[in-house]
Amino acid sequence: MQEQSSVGLGDALAALGNGLVWAGQNIAEAFYNIGYALTHTSLWLDWSDKEAIMRFVYYGGSVEFFFAVIALVLVMTVIGLFYRPFMWGCVRVMEGFANTVGRFFAWAGLLMVLQQIIIVFMQRIFTRPDIVIGFGIPLQFDISWYAEELKFYNALVVALCASYTFVQGGHVRVDLIYSAVRFRTKKVIDMFGSLFFMLPMATLTWMYGWYFMWRHLIVPKPSASDALDRLLLKSRALRWNVETIGFSPNGFTGYFLFKILLVAFAGMIFIHAIAFFYRSLLEFIEGQESENKYLDKDSLGEGEEAYEGAH
């Protein structure tokens, strides 16, 4: 029994060692891959070439792309550890990106409400089966098209405002231990959560969402299991085939946009996981006086302080 457990432990350590070697090799190769991609942009950005499209599809969900991103993050982290103002600058840029995108697309909620009111008026008061917008060549769709489009506005708010809501402290937290521990312990918990929950979740969502998106944009449909050579062979028959089929005969025809939003959501969560890790690390190093340093939070205005952060 002891011999079997020793063998099992040895196998586990060997597998771990092989995994670390594999990861190290991929990170080392990532710097070459980044340089090659930047010096040969036509190979993946010249979309007049069908093979370039397939290379873009392949590398967007590839191990090479993942380790290229990880390599860049590691370089930023090392620089930031030696020069903390650089890391604070990264935090401000990434949180500013989340805030800018979130504040803009939050207006989709108001647009959703206004459009719902128009739909009710057109159906119940004017008894119209469609809505016509524009002059000359108008934009004319059935009422059901506009009704289903409301889902898209909701998706805009959910997908593109999630990071913004996180920056603003608006997500609901189930707090059993966090509030009772010391400041630096909280920062350790935050760093652990960003590395072992946010980043893996965002990565998995991206990997599944990337090919899910492209399968509704082009044919032949790419697969995550396809090697680059196979995708390049498929590129000979490549053509754009953007999904425009609704759930109902006269329903919303832009459901491919939801697939794009899924990928955008995963990318923004990944970026903010890095920002949250950096902020937690910096606050851990600098102490409680640095809490919420440079944090750009919205304010309800003078006299509304008691309601801010209540969620």
C-alpha positions as CSV (number, residue, x, y, z in Angstrom):
1,M,0.0,0.0,0.0
2,Q,2.8,2.4,0.9
3,E,4.6,1.5,-2.3
4,Q,1.5,2.3,-4.4
5,S,1.0,5.6,-2.7
6,S,4.7,6.5,-3.3
7,V,4.3,5.6,-6.9
8,G,1.1,7.7,-7.2
9,L,2.8,10.7,-5.5
10,G,5.8,10.3,-7.8
11,D,3.5,10.3,-10.9
12,A,1.7,13.4,-9.6
13,L,5.0,15.2,-9.1
14,A,6.3,14.2,-12.5
15,A,3.1,15.4,-14.1
16,L,3.3,18.7,-12.3
17,G,6.9,19.1,-13.3
18,N,6.0,18.3,-17.0
19,G,3.2,20.8,-16.8
20,L,5.5,23.6,-15.4
21,V,8.1,22.8,-18.1
22,W,5.3,23.0,-20.8
23,A,4.0,26.3,-19.5
24,G,7.5,27.7,-19.3
25,Q,8.3,26.7,-22.9
26,N,5.0,28.3,-24.1
27,I,5.7,31.5,-22.2
28,A,9.2,31.7,-23.7
29,E,7.8,31.0,-27.2
30,A,5.1,33.6,-26.6
31,F,7.6,36.5,-27.0
32,Y,8.7,35.2,-30.4
33,N,5.0,34.7,-31.4
34,I,4.1,38.2,-30.4
35,G,7.1,39.6,-32.4
36,Y,6.2,37.5,-35.4
37,A,2.6,38.5,-35.3
38,L,3.4,42.2,-35.1
39,T,5.9,42.0,-38.0
40,H,3.6,39.8,-40.2
41,T,0.2,41.4,-39.7
42,S,-1.0,40.6,-43.2
43,L,-1.0,36.9,-42.4
44,W,-3.9,37.4,-40.0
45,L,-5.3,40.9,-40.6
46,D,-5.6,41.0,-44.4
47,W,-9.1,39.7,-44.6
48,S,-9.2,39.9,-48.3
49,D,-7.2,36.7,-48.0
50,K,-9.4,33.8,-46.8
51,E,-6.4,32.1,-45.2
52,A,-5.8,35.2,-43.1
53,I,-9.4,35.0,-41.7
54,M,-8.9,31.4,-40.7
55,R,-5.6,32.2,-39.1
56,F,-7.3,34.9,-37.1
57,V,-10.1,32.4,-36.1
58,Y,-7.5,29.8,-35.1
59,Y,-5.2,32.0,-33.1
60,G,-8.0,33.9,-31.3
61,G,-8.9,30.8,-29.4
62,S,-5.4,29.1,-29.3
63,V,-2.9,28.1,-26.7
64,E,-0.4,30.4,-28.4
65,F,-2.7,33.5,-27.9
66,F,-3.4,32.6,-24.3
67,F,0.3,32.4,-23.4
68,A,1.0,35.6,-25.4
69,V,-1.5,37.4,-23.2
70,I,0.0,35.7,-20.0
71,A,3.5,36.8,-21.1
72,L,2.5,40.4,-21.5
73,V,0.7,40.3,-18.1
74,L,3.9,38.8,-16.5
75,V,6.0,41.6,-18.0
76,M,3.6,44.3,-16.8
77,T,3.6,42.7,-13.3
78,V,7.4,42.5,-13.0
79,I,7.7,46.2,-14.1
80,G,5.0,47.2,-11.7
81,L,6.6,45.4,-8.8
82,F,9.8,47.4,-9.3
83,Y,8.0,50.6,-10.2
84,R,4.7,50.8,-8.4
85,P,3.4,54.0,-10.2
86,F,3.5,51.9,-13.4
87,M,1.2,49.3,-11.9
88,W,-1.1,52.0,-10.5
89,G,-1.2,53.5,-14.0
90,C,-2.2,50.1,-15.4
91,V,-5.0,49.9,-12.8
92,R,-6.3,53.4,-13.7
93,V,-6.2,52.6,-17.4
94,M,-8.0,49.2,-17.1
95,E,-10.6,50.6,-14.6
96,G,-11.0,53.6,-16.8
97,F,-11.8,51.4,-19.8
98,A,-14.4,49.5,-17.8
99,N,-16.0,52.7,-16.5
100,T,-16.0,54.3,-20.0
101,V,-17.6,51.3,-21.7
102,G,-20.1,50.7,-18.8
103,R,-21.2,54.3,-18.5
104,F,-21.9,54.5,-22.3
105,F,-23.7,51.2,-22.7
106,A,-25.7,51.7,-19.5
107,W,-27.8,54.1,-21.6
108,A,-29.1,51.0,-23.4
109,G,-31.4,50.5,-20.3
110,L,-33.1,53.8,-21.0
111,L,-33.4,53.1,-24.7
112,M,-35.0,49.7,-23.8
113,V,-37.6,51.4,-21.6
114,L,-38.4,54.1,-24.3
115,Q,-38.7,51.5,-27.0
116,Q,-41.0,49.4,-24.9
117,I,-43.3,52.4,-24.4
118,I,-43.3,53.1,-28.1
119,I,-44.2,49.4,-28.8
120,V,-47.1,49.6,-26.3
121,F,-48.4,52.8,-27.9
122,M,-48.1,51.5,-31.5
123,Q,-49.9,48.2,-30.6
124,R,-52.6,49.4,-28.2
125,I,-53.4,52.9,-29.3
126,F,-52.5,53.1,-33.0
127,T,-53.0,49.4,-33.7
128,R,-50.1,49.3,-36.1
129,P,-48.4,45.9,-37.0
130,D,-45.0,47.6,-37.7
131,I,-42.9,50.6,-36.9
132,V,-41.3,52.7,-39.7
133,I,-38.3,54.8,-38.9
134,G,-36.5,57.2,-41.3
135,F,-37.1,59.1,-44.6
136,G,-36.7,58.2,-48.2
137,I,-35.8,54.5,-47.8
138,P,-37.3,53.9,-44.3
139,L,-36.3,51.2,-41.8
140,Q,-39.4,49.1,-41.4
141,F,-39.8,46.1,-39.2
142,D,-42.7,44.2,-37.6
143,I,-43.6,45.1,-34.0
144,S,-42.3,41.7,-32.9
145,W,-38.9,42.5,-34.3
146,Y,-38.6,45.5,-32.1
147,A,-40.0,43.6,-29.1
148,E,-37.3,40.9,-29.5
149,E,-34.7,43.6,-29.9
150,L,-35.3,44.5,-26.3
151,K,-33.3,41.4,-25.4
152,F,-30.3,42.8,-27.2
153,Y,-30.4,46.0,-25.1
154,N,-30.6,43.9,-22.0
155,A,-27.6,41.9,-23.2
156,L,-25.6,45.1,-23.8
157,V,-26.2,46.2,-20.2
158,V,-25.3,42.7,-18.8
159,A,-22.2,42.0,-21.0
160,L,-20.6,45.4,-21.2
161,C,-21.5,46.9,-17.8
162,A,-20.4,43.9,-15.7
163,S,-16.8,45.2,-15.2
164,Y,-18.1,48.8,-14.6
165,T,-20.5,47.5,-11.9
166,F,-17.5,45.7,-10.3
167,V,-15.4,48.9,-10.3
168,Q,-18.3,50.7,-8.7
169,G,-18.8,48.0,-6.0
170,G,-22.3,47.3,-7.3
171,H,-22.2,43.5,-7.4
172,V,-24.0,41.6,-4.5
173,R,-21.5,39.8,-2.3
174,V,-22.3,36.9,0.1
175,D,-20.1,37.9,3.0
176,L,-19.5,35.3,5.7
177,I,-15.9,35.8,6.6
178,Y,-14.6,38.8,4.5
179,S,-15.9,41.6,6.8
180,A,-14.5,40.1,10.0
181,V,-10.8,39.7,8.8
182,R,-8.0,42.2,8.8
183,F,-7.4,44.6,5.9
184,R,-4.4,42.7,4.4
185,T,-6.3,39.4,4.8
186,K,-9.0,40.9,2.7
187,K,-6.5,41.8,0.0
188,V,-5.2,38.2,0.0
189,I,-8.7,36.9,-0.5
190,D,-9.3,39.4,-3.3
191,M,-6.0,38.4,-5.1
192,F,-6.9,34.7,-4.7
193,G,-10.4,35.3,-6.1
194,S,-9.1,37.2,-9.1
195,L,-6.5,34.6,-10.0
196,F,-8.5,31.4,-9.3
197,F,-12.0,32.4,-10.1
198,M,-12.2,35.5,-12.3
199,L,-9.4,34.7,-14.7
200,P,-10.2,31.0,-15.2
201,M,-13.9,31.8,-15.7
202,A,-13.1,34.5,-18.2
203,T,-10.7,32.2,-20.1
204,L,-13.1,29.3,-20.3
205,T,-15.9,31.7,-21.5
206,W,-13.6,33.1,-24.1
207,M,-12.5,29.7,-25.4
208,Y,-16.1,28.4,-25.8
209,G,-17.5,31.7,-26.9
210,W,-14.8,32.4,-29.6
211,Y,-15.6,29.4,-31.8
212,F,-19.3,29.7,-30.9
213,M,-19.3,33.2,-32.4
214,W,-17.4,32.3,-35.6
215,R,-19.6,29.3,-36.3
216,H,-22.4,31.8,-36.7
217,L,-20.4,34.1,-39.0
218,I,-18.6,32.0,-41.5
219,V,-18.8,28.6,-43.3
220,P,-17.3,26.0,-43.3
221,K,-17.8,26.2,-39.6
222,P,-14.6,26.1,-37.6
223,S,-14.1,23.9,-34.6
224,A,-12.0,24.2,-31.5
225,S,-10.5,20.7,-32.2
226,D,-9.4,21.8,-35.7
227,A,-5.6,22.2,-36.2
228,L,-4.4,25.2,-38.2
229,D,-3.6,23.1,-41.3
230,R,-7.2,21.8,-41.4
231,L,-8.6,25.3,-41.0
232,L,-6.4,26.6,-43.8
233,L,-7.8,23.8,-46.0
234,K,-11.3,24.8,-45.1
235,S,-10.5,28.4,-46.0
236,R,-10.7,27.4,-49.7
237,A,-14.4,27.2,-49.4
238,L,-14.8,30.0,-46.9
239,R,-17.6,32.5,-47.2
240,W,-19.4,34.9,-44.9
241,N,-22.7,33.4,-43.6
242,V,-23.8,35.8,-40.8
243,E,-26.7,34.4,-38.8
244,T,-29.9,36.4,-39.5
245,I,-32.6,33.8,-38.4
246,G,-34.9,34.9,-35.6
247,F,-36.9,32.8,-33.2
248,S,-40.1,33.9,-34.9
249,P,-40.9,34.6,-38.6
250,N,-40.9,38.4,-38.1
251,G,-38.6,38.4,-35.0
252,F,-35.2,40.0,-34.4
253,T,-32.6,39.0,-36.9
254,G,-29.4,40.1,-35.3
255,Y,-28.8,37.2,-32.9
256,F,-25.2,36.9,-34.0
257,L,-24.6,40.1,-32.0
258,F,-25.2,38.1,-28.8
259,K,-22.3,35.8,-29.7
260,I,-20.1,38.9,-30.2
261,L,-21.2,40.3,-26.8
262,L,-20.3,37.0,-25.1
263,V,-16.7,37.2,-26.3
264,A,-16.6,40.9,-25.4
265,F,-17.9,40.1,-21.9
266,A,-15.2,37.5,-21.4
267,G,-12.4,39.8,-22.6
268,M,-13.6,42.6,-20.3
269,I,-13.8,40.4,-17.3
270,F,-10.3,39.0,-18.0
271,I,-8.9,42.6,-18.2
272,H,-10.6,43.6,-15.0
273,A,-9.4,40.5,-13.2
274,I,-5.9,41.7,-13.9
275,A,-6.8,45.2,-12.7
276,F,-8.4,43.9,-9.5
277,F,-5.4,41.7,-8.8
278,Y,-3.1,44.7,-9.3
279,R,-5.2,46.9,-7.1
280,S,-5.4,44.3,-4.3
281,L,-1.7,43.7,-4.5
282,L,-0.9,47.4,-4.3
283,E,-3.2,48.0,-1.4
284,F,-1.7,45.0,0.3
285,I,1.8,46.4,-0.1
286,E,1.0,50.0,0.7
287,G,-1.5,49.4,3.5
288,Q,-5.0,50.6,4.4
289,E,-4.2,54.3,3.5
290,S,-4.1,53.3,-0.1
291,E,-7.6,51.7,-0.1
292,N,-9.6,52.9,-3.1
293,K,-6.7,55.0,-4.3
294,Y,-7.4,56.5,-7.8
295,L,-10.8,54.8,-7.8
296,D,-13.2,56.6,-10.1
297,K,-16.6,55.9,-8.5
298,D,-19.9,57.5,-9.5
299,S,-21.6,59.8,-7.1
300,L,-25.3,60.4,-6.7
301,G,-24.7,64.0,-5.8
302,E,-24.4,66.1,-2.7
303,G,-26.7,64.8,0.1
304,E,-27.0,61.3,-1.3
305,E,-23.8,59.9,0.3
306,A,-25.9,57.6,2.6
307,Y,-27.3,55.7,-0.5
308,E,-24.0,55.3,-2.3
309,G,-22.6,51.8,-2.1
310,A,-25.9,50.4,-0.7
311,H,-26.5,47.1,-2.5
